[in-house]
Amino acid sequence: MSTNNQGEVVKVSGPLVVARGLAGARMYEMVRVGEAKLFGEIIEIRGDEYSIQVYEETEGIGPGQPVFRTGEALSVELGPGLIRSIYDGVQRPLDKIAAQYGEYIVRGAESPSLDRSLIWKFEPVAKVGDHVVAGDVLGTVRETKLVIHKILVPNGVEGTIKKIAPVEGNVDTVIAIVETDKGPRELTMVQRWPVREPRPVAKKLPPLEPLTTGQRVLDMFFPMTKGGTACVPGPFGSGKTVVQHQLAKWANASIVVYVGCGERGNEMTDVLMEFPELKDPESGEPLMERTVLIANTSNMPVAAREASVFTGITIAEYFRDMGYSVALMADSTSRWAEAMREMSGRLEEMPGEEGYPAYLGTRIASFYERSGNVICMGSDKRNGTLSLIGAVSPPGGDFSEPVVQATLRVVKVFWGLDDKLAFARHFPAINWLTSYSLYQEVVDKYANDHYNPKWSEVRRRAMAILQREAELEELVRLVGMDALPADDRLLMQAAKMIREDFLHQNAFDELDTYTSMVKQYQLLNTILHYYDEVRPALQKGVPLSRLLTLPVLEEISKAKLIPENKLEQFDELRSKVSEQVKGLMS
């Protein structure tokens, strides 16, 4: 096949450029467009016409300008220096670009993804004579106080180590030489990986352990697992971004990758300013010590939104391959889908539902399917997990629109945000009647074994009370609360306590922002204990009005502020409930 490293532009349509003369080029190959050498990727080939989506503004590009082939797919650099970094959608370091070019990214601006000026200390764990395969750990680098970076044998390399020793140098420094079937191969601390290709794993396992978030409504009622997938759809102003921030701060994952895909600039600014100030709950170190940020704001070129999602997940897979538990937050996949719709329209493809491309569902599935609880490549059979949480912004809060529906077909947890709850100042505004988790059985078993044997029983009873309240609310609207039987009015009181004292959580309160699994159980169990104690009293003739005004109720309403190191106070609370009810019956 004839090859040609240079073609020319024949048509420009916004971020879509059509070129000719690139014989031998393949789908998803990276090219450089125009004299400015703008980043582009081939997304369609028709005869001798190559459609290229350009990740930068195409102003000034016109027919006749050159297009240069690179011969490789859109790839990311993987190695020490990823943690604490802030990248754009194609892995350009924004801090370095800002220092070099100013506040806004200049077209054609380039800077190495991994800083070559940083010196890393490589400590080998393998030795000369060892036979290594792809995924084996050659050695480690202390990347931050919280992350030990494992240097892995790249994919496709197998052989015997001829040379390896402790080294201090940048990521391009040779750390080992491996004798392969094709001769000696020098290995450095950095490797490249095409973003659209999932990194291989030895085996996928079923989810076994919960991804705890410290958010009571999620952990107790709609939990997700390490290696699981979740969707957070909600209308404007319902708190999607705050939920994502809370998950990034508090989820029990070793590494967090946060992708702002088409987000408003001020929201990404909040993330960039807030994360360095946040403390990791376990170590007390800044949260950035285990975080990678991908920032693709809404004023950046639309085509780069798609790249940002795949860039983020490839970096997340790399840390998963080291054996870490990784959580990736994508906010929001709706804007990624909008970018696909725009590019599809410019390619003149047959539109699907609401103008989205017919392959929308396939593309979304290809992203979420890269999650999982896996046995990583390599001889040591280490276990790693990658959990994906995607926010969706359906227009007008319509959950029947294509992006939400395509996402729900592939994820197992649905955290449906409700604008009515948000306007009532109930946060997190997750609707407990429409949300669901298909991991409930797995998490219930784990929680019963590790937190409390009655965990699943307490959860089921609380959810039944909330569902019964929803049925009674229609009746209350018609005939009023006073027309209900006393037993139902008592249930309405218990449901109100679950909603206001358990489900409502203040993300900005130091004590309420995070609740451990043990404290969650104690809090919910205390509310149900009150309900269990007062029902027999009601049946024995104690006036309902006195049961609804017990002095201990005020203490229960403040129980969520009990510190994590003073959980014995819940036992005292339950004793008070029993004493005060007994006092009414005597």
KOLTITI-314111 format. One record per atom (N, C-alpha, C): x, y, z negated; residue in one letter. Coordinates in pm, whole numbers, plus 50000, padded with zeros to 5 digits. Each point is the difference from the previous one (the first is absolute). Layout:
BEGIN
XYZA
...
// end
This chain:
BEGIN
500854988050000M
499155012050000M
500885012450000M
499685009550089S
500785012350004S
499665008649880S
500985006749948T
499775008949887T
500475013950035T
499375009749935N
500365013950023N
499885007149867N
501055006949959N
499995006449869N
499395013850002N
499605004950118Q
499435013550004Q
498865000650100Q
498895005949955G
498865002350088G
499665014850000G
498795003250054E
499605014049996E
498525001349969E
499655011349938V
498625002849961V
499175003050125V
498794994050008V
499105003350111V
498695006349950V
499714998649869K
498755005549948K
500155002249849K
499415010849951V
499995002849856V
498575003049959V
499524992549898S
498655002449947S
500105000149848S
500285011849942G
500195000949855G
501174991349958G
499804990949902P
501114991549955P
500274988350093P
499174998750108L
500204988950095L
500775005050121L
501114993250030V
500835003350116V
500074987750089V
499795001950130V
500124989050096V
501295001950078V
500804989250007A
501295000850070A
500114988950103A
500885002250098R
500314989750100R
501514997549999R
500364988350058G
501434997250018G
500674993749881G
499214993849910L
500604993549883L
499964984750016L
500354995250118A
499924985650029A
500734991949894A
499324989649952G
500604991349897G
499615003849860G
499405011849981A
499575004149866A
498834991349955A
499894998249869R
498964991449944R
499045007849912R
498874993449968M
499045006249909M
500675003049866M
499665011449945Y
500455004849869Y
501505002849995Y
500635001550119E
501395004250000E
500075015049972E
500995004249923M
500205014249971M
500695006650119M
499555012250032V
500655007850105V
500205014249948V
500815007750072R
500205014249969R
499475008050118R
499145009549971V
499275007150104V
500525014450014V
500315003950125G
500385013850029G
501425003249958G
500415012450032E
501345004649962E
500155000649849E
498865002249927A
500045000749854A
500124986249936A
499864989350084K
500104986149953K
499044997249884K
498725002550027L
498974997649899L
499764985149982L
499694995949875F
499694986049969F
498744995750074F
500044988550068G
498814994750064G
500024984850001G
498824994150023E
499874985449998E
499084995850114E
500434990250079I
499194995350113I
498814992049947I
498795004450035I
498814993049948I
499134994150112I
500365002650126E
499264993950111E
500884999850123E
499924989150076I
500764998950126I
499024996250110I
499905008550103R
499164997150117R
500875001450124R
500444988750054G
500885000650116G
501295007049962G
500315011050070D
501215007549970D
499715012149911D
498795000749945E
499665011249913E
500024995649853E
500775007249921Y
500194996749859Y
499385011049915Y
498974996349924S
499375009849910S
500745000049867S
500375011949957I
500855001549880I
499275008949900I
499864995149874Q
499485009149898Q
501205006749934Q
499955013249997V
501125007949950V
499715004349856V
500964998049911Y
499805002749858Y
500315014549963Y
500175008550100E
500275014249974E
499185008350097E
499905012949975E
499235008950088E
500614999950141E
499144998750101T
500504998950138T
499985013450074T
499845010949928E
500015013250064E
501315002150075E
499905004450125G
501205002450081G
500444988150082G
499414988249975I
500324988150080I
499135000350126I
500604997650116G
499245000350125G
500524989750098G
499274997850110P
500434990450103P
501405002950049P
500744989250025G
501365001450050G
501064999249892G
499605001949873Q
501014999349893Q
500404985449977Q
501234997849949P
500494986249987P
499394992749879P
499974986750011V
499624991349889V
501094989649985V
500564998849880F
501144991049979F
499574987749921F
500374988350047R
499744987649926R
500994998449885R
499574993449892T
500924996649890T
500264985049995T
499074992150058G
500194985550001G
499544993049873G
499515007649900E
499534993449878E
498645005449958E
499304991849921A
498675004049952A
500145010149887A
498895006849967L
499985009249887L
500384992049875L
501135003649940S
500544992349887S
500345009149885S
500104994149882V
500415007549882V
501314994649947V
500755008649933E
501234995849934E
499664995449858E
500514988349964L
499714994349869L
501314997749926L
500125006049882G
501224998649922G
499965009349880G
501065000549921P
500045008949883P
499785014750042P
499235007249919G
499685013950031G
498555002250035G
499224989050013L
498575001550032L
499235005849880L
500314994749880I
499305004649880I
500315014949978I
498985007449956R
500065014649976R
499945008050129R
499984993350116S
499995007350127S
498595004650038S
499945010850076I
498745005150054I
500205000950152I
499244991650073Y
500174998950145Y
498775005450072Y
500185003150129D
498835002550085D
499584986650062D
499065000250095G
499434987750053G
500964991250075G
501125005550051V
500974991950073V
501324998949923V
499905001249868Q
501114998049905Q
501125010350016Q
499625012550028R
501005010649991R
499945005849860R
501145001649932P
499995005049862P
499635014849997P
498895003349939L
499495013750005L
500905009849924L
500614995649892D
500885009249927D
501225003850083D
500574990150072K
501185002950084K
499605008850120K
498834997050058I
499525008150114I
499775014449955I
499425001749878A
499735013649949A
501315007549977A
500994993149946A
501295006649974A
500695004050131A
499784991850104Q
500705002250126Q
499275009850092Q
498654998950003Y
499245007750099Y
499005009949941Y
499734999449869G
498995008949941G
498764992449959G
498985007949960E
498804994149939E
499214991050095E
500025003050130Y
499224992150096Y
500944991450084Y
499504988150036I
500824990850081I
500145005750141I
501235002150042V
500285004850135V
499904988250096V
499435002450119R
499874989150097R
501374994450036R
500054986650004G
501264993450033G
500974999149884G
499585004949882A
500884999649884A
500324985649963A
501264997549969E
500414986549962E
500875000549877E
499854989949917S
500864998449884S
499944985349961S
501134993949962P
499974985849964P
498994997449888P
499254989250011S
498994996849899S
500634997349864S
501164993550000L
500724997449876L
501235009149995L
500185006649889D
501065010049984D
501374993250001D
500795003350102R
501344993950012R
501015006249902R
499645011149935S
500955006249908S
499954993749861S
498974991949975L
499884993649869L
500904987649994L
500704998549889I
500894988549980I
499324990149905I
499954987350044W
499354989649921W
501044989749957W
499784994249882K
500904989849949K
499364986350022K
500564992350091F
499474986750033F
500664989449912F
499154992149931E
500494989149914E
499534986750060E
500904991850053P
499574987550064P
499464989849900P
499014992350044V
499544988549920V
500314987150076V
500175001150132A
500454988550079A
501544999950000A
500584989050045K
501464999250001K
500494993850131K
501265001450025V
500614994550122V
499774984950004V
499584995150116G
499744985750017G
498544996349987G
499195009149946D
498554997349988D
499364999750137D
499084990650020H
499194999950122H
498765008549975H
499785010050082V
498875009149978V
499054999950121V
498735002349971V
498985001150104V
499305013449984V
499185003550099A
499275012749997A
499215001249870A
500135011449933G
499265002349877G
500784997149874G
501154993450010D
500814997549881D
500585013149947D
500195000549869V
500555012149936V
501524999250003V
500615010050064L
501465000650006L
500565006649875L
499305010249951G
500475007449884G
498995010749963G
500375008449904T
499065010149951T
500665013849995T
499135010150006V
500415013949984V
499065006449899V
500545007049901R
499145007249906R
499525012850069R
498764999550054E
499515011450078E
499505011349910E
499194996649900T
499565009849900T
500024993049865T
499625007349895K
499974993949867K
498994988749992K
498985000450088L
498934990049994L
500104989350109L
500805002350102V
500004990850115V
501414994950029V
500134986749996I
501234993550049I
499714995550142I
500725005550095H
499784997550142H
500774987450040H
499284990050048K
500654987550041K
500335000850149K
501244997850035I
500435000250139I
499774986050057I
499134999250101L
499574987050054L
500714996950132L
500164987150027V
500504995750132V
498935003450103V
500365007350107P
498995004150099P
499364988150071P
498825002350054N
499284989650073N
500844995550121N
500034987050025G
500734994750116G
501464997049972G
500475002349875V
501404997349966V
500064987749909V
500844990450040E
500244988149917E
501434995650021E
500674996449891G
501394995550014G
500704999549865G
501344999550007T
500814998849879T
500725013249974T
499995004249874I
500655012749965I
501524998350008I
500635008250083K
501464999850014K
500655010149907K
499275011249977K
500595010649917K
498885007549929K
500155002149871I
499065008349924I
500725004549874I
499825012749962A
500705005349883A
499275012549952A
500215003949873P
499415012649954P
500515011650086P
499075008850036V
500355011050091V
499315012849952V
500665011250017E
499355013049981E
500045007350133E
498835004050048G
499955006950128G
498585003850035G
499825005550120N
498655003550042N
499324987850062N
498785001950048V
499234988350046V
500614993350123V
500865007050072D
500634994150119D
501274992149967D
500395000049874T
501214992749960T
499774984950013T
500994993150059V
499904985450013V
500194993749862V
499034991649960I
500064993749868I
500334985150008I
499764994150118A
500264985650014A
500184996550146A
500694989050024I
500144994450135I
499494985649995I
499044996950088V
499414986650003V
500374993350131V
500524987849993E
500334992350120E
498734993150048E
499475004150115T
498794994250056T
500344991550122T
498984993950059D
500204991950122D
500545008550114D
499715013049995K
500435009050109K
501255007849964K
500684995749894G
501225006949961G
499795008049872G
501065006849952P
499905007549875P
499045012050014P
499255002749894R
499045011150000R
500255008749877R
500285012850025E
500205009449890E
498655004949949E
499814999649867L
498755004649940L
500245012549917L
499085009550012T
500085012449921T
498825000349903T
499865011249929M
498905001349904M
498705004350067M
500035002850129V
498805004950069V
499594990350110V
498704998650021Q
499494992550114Q
498825007650059Q
499704997450126R
498875006650067R
498904989650025R
498755004949999W
498884990850023W
498905007350077W
499464993950109P
498915006350076P
498725000549914P
499395011849993V
498915002049903V
498744992150034V
499784997050127R
498764993150038R
500094984849980R
501174995249965E
500194985649983E
500064996649851E
499074991949948P
500064996449857P
501304992849968P
500585003249885R
501214992849958R
499614985849960R
500804990250039P
499614985949977P
500064996149853P
499194990249964V
500014994449864V
500084984950012V
500444993549892A
500094985450002A
498634993749984A
499165006049913K
498694994249973K
499115010549934K
498714999850037K
499035008749933K
499274991949893K
499845006149883L
499354993549888L
498675006849968L
499084992949934P
498775006749957P
500315010049889P
499185010449984P
500255009749892P
499784993649864P
500875003449904L
499954993449870L
499915009649882L
500515012250018E
500175009149886E
499345013450031E
499315006349904P
499355012850030P
501005011450018P
499655009350088L
500735012650011L
499285009649906L
500525001549879T
499325008749903T
500305014650032T
498985008349980T
500105014150040T
499805009649884T
499544995049884G
499705008949888G
498705007550017G
499324997850114Q
498705006550024Q
498914989949963Q
499195003349900R
499104990149940R
498994994450099R
499425008750082V
498974995250094V
500604990250100V
501275001850034L
500644991150097L
500444987049935L
500755001049892D
500574987949938D
498934990749944D
498955005849941M
498994991849935M
498974994750099M
499495008750088F
498864996250083F
500364996550144F
501015006650058F
500334997650141F
501524998650016F
500574989549940P
501474998849998P
500574995750134P
501295003150015M
500724994850117M
501234992649951M
500574992050087T
501154991849961T
501275005350065T
501134995849944K
501285002950065K
500014992450133K
500255007050107G
499944994050133G
498635001250062G
499095007349935G
498645001550051G
499825012550085G
498775001950047T
499685011550084T
498745006849945T
499985013150004A
498845007649951A
499745011950090A
498735003750005C
499565011450082C
499315009949907C
500345012950012V
499395010449917V
499325010250091V
498774997050046P
499325009750085P
499215010049916P
499875012150050G
499215009949928G
499945013050076G
498945007849982P
499875012850067P
500955010449943P
500075011450064F
500865011049958F
499665004149856F
501025001549915G
499785004849865G
499634989449899G
500034987250041S
499584989449906S
501174994349921S
501215004550028G
501134996049916G
500874988950054G
500024997850133K
500844989350057K
501465002249967K
500465012350021T
501435002749983T
500414998649854T
499145004549907V
500334998649857V
500074985249963V
499074991950053V
500044985549974V
501324994350051V
500405003950123Q
501264995250057Q
501195004249913Q
499975012649951H
501105004749916H
500074992049871H
498834997249940Q
499954992349876Q
500564985950021Q
499654994150114L
500514986650030L
501525000350018L
500485010250070A
501455001250021A
500725001749866A
499395007649908K
500645002549871K
499994987649910K
498854993149996W
499784990549891W
499964985350041W
499924996850128A
499934985950041A
501284992849955A
499844987349958N
501174992549951N
500804994150116N
500435008850089A
500854996150113A
501405005649976A
501014992750047S
501395004449979S
500365011550093S
499424999850122I
500315010050103I
498685005750052I
499965013150019V
498825006650058V
500405006850130V
499244997150106V
500175007250128V
498705007750024V
500105013250007Y
498815008450017Y
500045006350139Y
498994996950081V
499945005350138V
498875010350008V
500365012450022G
499005010550025G
499825001150150G
498944993850051C
499804998850145C
498975010350046C
500465011150055G
499085010350046G
499365007749886G
500644999749882E
499455006949884E
500155015250015E
499145007449930R
500155014549996R
501335003449933R
500635010450050G
501335003749950G
500025002749851G
498935006649947N
500015003349857N
499914987449914N
499294989550050E
499924987649923E
501354992949996E
500694999750114M
501334993850002M
500975008149915M
499815013249998T
500855008549915T
499834996349854T
498734997649961D
499734995749862D
500764987249968D
499964990550094V
500704987249979V
501505002549986V
500555008050092L
501455002250002L
500485007549876L
499135008749945M
500395007549881M
499724992149872M
498964991750003E
499574993049880E
500844987549972E
500304992250105F
500694987349978F
501365001449931F
500835009850038P
501295001349929P
499825003549852P
498845006049963E
499765003649861E
499424988549919E
499394990250068L
499324989149930L
501014990349939L
499624994749884K
500864990349933K
499474985850025K
500924990950029D
499634985950011D
499554995249862D
498784994049989P
499484996649867P
500854990149922P
500734991250071E
500784989749930E
501375005149956E
500685007150091S
501395003849972S
500165014449951S
499005008550030G
500135014149965G
500805007950102G
500524993250103E
500745006950107E
499015006450098E
500455009850081P
499105005850101P
499464989350095P
498745001350038L
499354990150086L
500704999050136L
500635011050043M
500714999950130M
501154990050001M
500434995549883E
501104990349992E
499624986350059E
498694998150030R
499574987550063R
498975002750110R
500075011850062T
498985004150098T
500645004450131T
499314996550110V
500355005350133V
498775007450051V
500175012150051L
498885007950051L
500125001850151L
498884997550070I
499925002750144I
498975011350016I
500425011550047A
499105011650009A
499765003550146A
498764998050043N
499625004050136N
498755008649988N
500185013049988T
498875008949973T
499175002450125T
498805005649980S
499055001350110S
500475009950108S
500995008849967N
500485009350103N
501174994150079N
500424987849964M
501064993450077M
499384993250122M
500774996950104P
499444994050121P
499154987749969P
498864999250067V
499014989649968V
500534986050026V
500834998250101A
500494986750035A
500854993949889A
500675008649921A
500904995049896A
499244994049882A
498665002249995R
499244994349889R
500034984750004R
499874994650121E
500004985550012E
501364994549958E
501055006750045A
501354995449966A
500215000349850A
499465010149930S
500255001649856S
499504988049921S
498854994550040V
499434988449929V
500914987950016V
500494997750122F
500864988350024F
501405002049942F
500485012450001T
501285003049936T
499934996749851T
498905004449936G
499834997549856G
499944985349966G
499254992450079I
499834985949964I
501274991950028I
500795004150098T
501274992950026T
500975002149884T
500055012349947I
500855002749883I
499504992049880I
498674999449985A
499414992349888A
500344985150012A
499934994650122E
500344985950022E
501464997249964E
500865009550030Y
501434998349972Y
500244998249850Y
499345008249918F
500154998649854F
499304987449949F
498894996350063R
499354987349965R
500964988450023R
500775000750111D
500934989150033D
501114998549896D
500235010549920M
501004998949892M
499414992849879M
498674997650002G
499364993449887G
499255009649909G
499825012550046Y
499295009849918Y
498494999250022Y
499265005449902S
498575002250017S
499845014250053S
499465001350120V
499925013050068V
498535003950019V
499695012549976A
498655005250027A
500115011350101A
499234998950108L
499995010450102L
498645007049999L
500015013449991M
498775007950007M
500015007550133M
498954998150079A
499875007150128A
498825009649990A
500265012850016D
498965010249984D
500115009950116D
499134999250101S
498874991050007S
500034993350138S
499494987650004T
500024992550125T
498995005450100T
499045008149956S
499055006250094S
500735009350096S
500965007449947R
500745009550086R
500954992450093R
500444988449956W
500784991250089W
499094995350114W
498754995949967A
499054995550101A
499645011350096A
499905012249948E
499715011650086E
501135002350100E
501234997749956A
501145001350091A
499914989550110A
499614987649962M
499834989350100M
498905004050100M
498925006049949R
498895003950088R
500465010550100R
500795009649951E
500485010550091E
500924994350107E
500924991349960M
500924994350098M
499254991050099M
499014992549950S
499214991350087S
499255008150104S
499465011549956G
499285008850093G
500925005450108G
501215003749962R
500945005550098R
500474989250098R
500014987349952L
500364988950089L
498834995950090L
498845006249978E
498784997250078E
499564985549983E
500184994649877E
499534986549971E
498505000149976E
499374988550021M
498574998849975M
499755001849850M
499195010149960P
499805002449858P
499104989549937P
500224997349873G
499124991249923G
499045008549919G
499604995149885E
499035006849916E
500535013549952E
499165010450014E
500345013749961E
501305005050063E
500334994850118G
501185004850072G
501304993749958G
499994991849893Y
501234993449958Y
500374989250102Y
501294996750013P
500394989750097P
499434986449960P
499824991450098A
499434986849975A
500894991649909A
501295003449995Y
500934992249918Y
500175005849859Y
499125009049959L
500115006249868L
500084989549889L
499064990450002G
499974989749895G
501274991749997G
500524996750119T
501244992050009T
501185007549941T
500085013150033R
501145008149952R
499945001649848R
498805002249947I
499855001449854I
500364986749932I
499514988950058A
500304986849943A
501514997250002A
500685004350108S
501444997350011S
500775007049888S
499445011149951F
500625007149888F
499754992649868F
498734997249969Y
499674993949871Y
500494985649988Y
500144993150113E
500454986049995E
501484998949960E
500715011249996R
501404999649961R
500175000049847R
498905000349928S
500064998949854S
500214985449962S
500094997249870G
500014986049957G
500944997149884G
499744988549939N
500874994249898N
500804989350073N
501325001850010V
500784991550091V
501244994149933V
500454989050058I
501354995049976I
500875006350108I
501015007749957C
500825007650095C
500964990850076C
500495005150112M
501034992850075M
501264998949915M
500764989450021G
501234998249924G
499984986949924G
501164996349946S
500144986949934S
499464999749859S
499875011849934D
499655000049857D
498514999749974D
499175000150105K
498534998849986K
499425010449904K
500515012550007R
499475010349910R
498605004050044R
499255005049903N
498605003750023N
499895015350009N
499285004950099G
499765014450013G
498555002550036G
499505011849965T
498615003450033T
499935013850062T
499065001650093L
499745013150061L
498495002349996L
499595010049923S
498585003449985S
499725012650080S
498885000150074L
499655011450085L
498695006349953L
500025013149981I
498805007449962I
499845011550099I
498954999350080G
499785010250103G
498785008549969G
500185013250001A
498855009149986A
499385002050138A
498675001150004V
499285002550126V
499115012149977V
499965009050097S
499215012449988S
498905000150104S
498904992649978P
498934999750100P
499295013450008P
499725005050120P
499295012950013P
498664999549928P
499785009849912G
498735000849929G
499784988849900G
501074992649968G
499864989049904G
499214988250053G
499964998550133D
499224989250062D
500824987250006D
499704990549911F
500784987649993F
499704990450115F
499035003450084S
499704991250114S
500835003550122S
500865010349989E
500785004050119E
501124989950027E
500534999950124P
500884989050046P
501254997649916P
500685010749953V
501274998049930V
499764992849867V
498955004249926V
499694993449874V
499634985350024V
499144997750099Q
499554986450027Q
501144990950047Q
500865005450086A
501164992150048A
500944996849884A
500135009549906T
500874997849883T
499404989749906T
498695001049976L
499354990749907L
500044985650050L
500134998350130R
500074986450053R
501304993049963R
501035007749966V
501314993849973V
500485001649857V
499455009749924V
500455001549861V
499064992449907V
500474997649879K
499204991949905K
499485008149883K
500395012649990V
499505008549892V
499455012850060V
498805003749957F
499325012050049F
499725009049880F
500715011249993W
499765009949895W
499265011750064W
498674999349998G
499195010050069G
499815012649916G
500575011250047L
499855012749929L
498665006450035L
499395006349901D
498655005450013D
500025015049972D
499575008250099D
500055014549978D
499035004649891D
498904992449979K
499065003849893K
500674998849863K
500794989449981L
500744998549875L
501045011149987L
500665003350111A
501035010549997A
499385013649965A
498845003050059F
499345012949971F
499505000449856F
499734988149942A
499584999449859A
501224999949907A
501205001950057R
501275000349927R
500324986749933R
499554988950063H
500344986749950H
501164994850084H
501194999649941F
501194995150070F
500634988649921F
500604989950068P
500014998050145P
498564997850050P
499675006150114A
498624999750051A
499724987150078A
500384988849943I
499824987050067I
498644994349962I
499194997450101N
498634995249977N
500044985249961N
499584997349876W
500104986249948W
498914990950055W
499045005650074L
498944991750056L
500284995850145L
500875007450069T
500314996750140T
501404994050017T
500915002749906S
501384994950012S
500034985049972S
501074993650045Y
500154985649972Y
501474996150009Y
500314988349942S
501344994350011S
499874985050022S
500654995050104L
500004985650027L
501124992949924L
500765007649919Y
501034994049916Y
499504997849857Y
498725002649976Q
499484999949864Q
500274986849927Q
499784989050069E
500164986949937E
501454997649958E
500945003750089V
501444998249971V
500405008449878V
499545012750000V
500395009149892V
499334996049869V
498734995750005D
499324995449879D
500764988749933D
500444990450082K
500744988549944K
501315004849936K
500715008850070Y
501275005249947Y
499765007949871Y
498965008650001A
499715008549884A
499564991649880A
499204989650024N
499584991249890N
501214993149936N
500994996650084D
501194993049950D
500995009349931D
500075012750048H
501075008949955H
499555011549909H
498755004350010Y
499565011749924Y
499004996449890Y
498954992850036N
499024995749901N
499124989250061N
499734989149928P
499194989150057P
498585004350039P
499545011349942K
498635004550028K
499965011250104K
501125002550066W
500095011150097W
498874999350104W
499904988750071S
499034998950110S
498575000849948S
499764994649880E
498645000549942E
499605014449971E
500905007749939V
499735014149970V
499765007950128V
500834997450101R
499845007250128R
498654997050062R
499614987350004R
498724996250062R
498815006249927R
500054999949868R
498905005749922R
499885015050025R
501145007150004A
499985014550022A
499435003150138A
500414992550101M
499505002450136M
498504997250008M
499534989749929A
498564996949999A
499205011449939A
500565006349895I
499315011549938I
499925011750097I
501085002750073L
500005011050098L
499014997350113L
499924987650045Q
499074996650107Q
498555001049952Q
499744995849876R
498645001249944R
499625014749984R
500995008449963E
499735014449988E
499565005850134E
500674995850109A
499655005050133A
498564996250036A
499564988049960E
498624995950026E
499015008349919E
500365003049874L
499095007549913L
499925014850036L
501075005450063E
500025014350032E
498845004150088E
499634991450094E
498875003050088E
498725001449918E
499854991349904L
498825000349912L
500015012649913L
501175003549951V
500135011949915V
499615012650078V
500415000550128R
499645011750083R
498495001250017R
499314988450002L
498555000150023L
499215002949872L
500384993449888V
499165001049880V
500705006649882V
501305002650011G
500725006249890G
500604989849906G
501075004249929M
500734991149910M
499104995049885M
499135008749949D
499194996449883D
499014988750028D
499694997750128A
499054989450033A
500644986150002A
501344999649994L
500694987050002L
499884993149865L
499984986649998P
500074992849872P
501305003449927P
499984999049868A
501175003749918A
501244992150040A
499844987150034D
501144991650038D
500685005450126D
499195004650098D
500565005550123D
500675013449975D
499445007949908R
500635012949969R
501354997949933R
500074989449919L
501284996649938L
501024995850106L
499554992350098L
500894995950110L
500485012350078L
499105009650021M
500405012350071M
501095007449922M
499894999749866Q
501035006349916Q
501334992850016Q
499974986550001A
501244992150016A
500635002850136A
499165000850105A
500515002850135A
500625013950006A
499375009649934K
500545013649997K
501375000249933K
500144992149892M
501304999349931M
501064993750089M
499624989450074I
500964993850092I
500435010250106I
499055007550053R
500325009850105R
500885011349948R
499575005949888E
500675012249953E
501224997249915E
499964989149923D
501104997449906D
501034990150054D
499634992750107F
500934990250056F
500385003450144F
499005001550087L
500305002150143L
500575013850028L
499515010149930H
500515013650022H
501415001049941H
500935005050081Q
501415000549958Q
500645012950050Q
500685007049913N
500605012850034N
501454998050042N
500265002150128A
501354997850055A
501015010049946A
499515011149943F
500915010749956F
500165000349848F
499424990249930D
500174998949856D
501094989749970D
500955003849918E
501174991649975E
499634986249946E
498974999449914L
499604987249940L
499024992350086L
499205007250080D
498944993450075D
500414996150142D
501095005750050T
500374997850139T
500354985350029T
500494992949898Y
500394986050017Y
499474991949883Y
499394988450030T
499514991049896T
500514985950028T
500704994349903S
500524986450019S
498854990150007S
500284988150052M
498964989850014M
499444995949863M
500854999149900V
499544996049866V
499085010849942V
500385012650018K
499165010949949K
498675000650075K
500034997350130Q
498754999950078Q
499024989949942Q
500514988149970Y
499134989649942Y
499455004649865Y
500885005549915Q
499575004349867Q
498925010850007Q
500175009450093L
499055011150014L
498634995050046L
500004991650104L
498734995050052L
499344990549899L
500814992149933N
499474990749901N
499355007549882N
500565011549964T
499445008149891T
498625005450037T
499865004450126I
498695005150046I
498974988749999I
500404988250048L
499064988750001L
499714995149858L
500975001549911H
499784996249860H
498895008749939H
500045012850031Y
498925009149952Y
498644994950050Y
499944996950131Y
498744995450060Y
499534987049934Y
500924990849975D
499654987149939D
499525001749855D
500575009849929E
499635002149859E
498645006849985E
499715009550090V
498765007849980V
498764993050054V
500174990850094R
498814993150054R
499234992149894R
500674991749916P
499254993149895P
499355009749901P
500715011349972A
499445010049908A
498715005950056A
500015002550132L
498805005450065L
498844990249988L
500294987250021Q
498954989849993Q
499474998249858Q
500815004049899K
499564998949861K
499325012849951K
499745009350095G
499215011749964G
500745012749970G
501345000050013V
500745012649980V
499655009550114V
499635012649969P
499625009550107P
501135001950101P
499625000450128L
500995001750107L
500765013249983L
499295010549959S
500635013249987S
501184999549903S
499904991849895R
501104999249903R
501174991950057R
499684989950082L
501064991950062L
500775007950107L
499315009650062L
500645008050105L
500775011949944L
499925001949867T
500715011549940T
500944995649889T
500494987750009L
500984995349901L
501245008950003L
500555003849884P
501195008549997P
501184994250078P
500104986450006V
501144993650064V
500015002250152V
498875003750058L
499935001850146L
500965010950048L
500175010349918E
500935010750039E
501434994950004E
500324991249905E
501354994149999E
500214990950120E
498954992550038I
500124991350118I
500235008450125I
499345011650008S
500155008650119S
501425005350013S
500745000649885K
501385005050003K
501024988549998K
499514987750003A
500904988449983A
500994998750116A
499645005150118K
500934998750113K
501285008049976K
499985009049900L
501195008049969L
500844993749890L
499614988049954I
500824992849901I
501344996350066I
501135003549939P
501314996950062P
500214985050016P
500824996450098E
500264986050030E
500654992649883E
500705007249913N
500684993449887N
499144999549875N
498705003650012K
499114999649883K
498694992950034K
500114989050073L
498804993050046L
499244993149886L
500644999049882E
499274994249886E
498815008749959E
500005012750045Q
498885008849968Q
498684995150062Q
500104992050107F
498774994550060F
499334990049904F
500814992249927D
499434990849900D
499265007849892D
500605011249959E
499375008549898E
498685005850053E
500015004050128L
498785005650060L
498864989950000L
500334987650041R
498964989750005R
499474996849861R
500895000549900S
499564997849861S
499055011149957S
500305012450039K
499135011349965K
498624998450061K
499984995450129V
498724997850067V
499174990149919V
500624988849965S
499284989549925S
499505005349866S
500845007649928E
499625005349869E
498835009750011E
500075009250100Q
498945010150012Q
498674993950042Q
500054990050087V
498764993150040V
499444992249881V
500904993649925K
499564992349882K
499365009349897K
500565012349989G
499455009849907G
498585004050036G
499715000650130L
498645003650045L
499014988749973L
500504987650002M
499114988549984M
499744996849851M
500835005349909S
499844996549859S
498915008549932S
// end
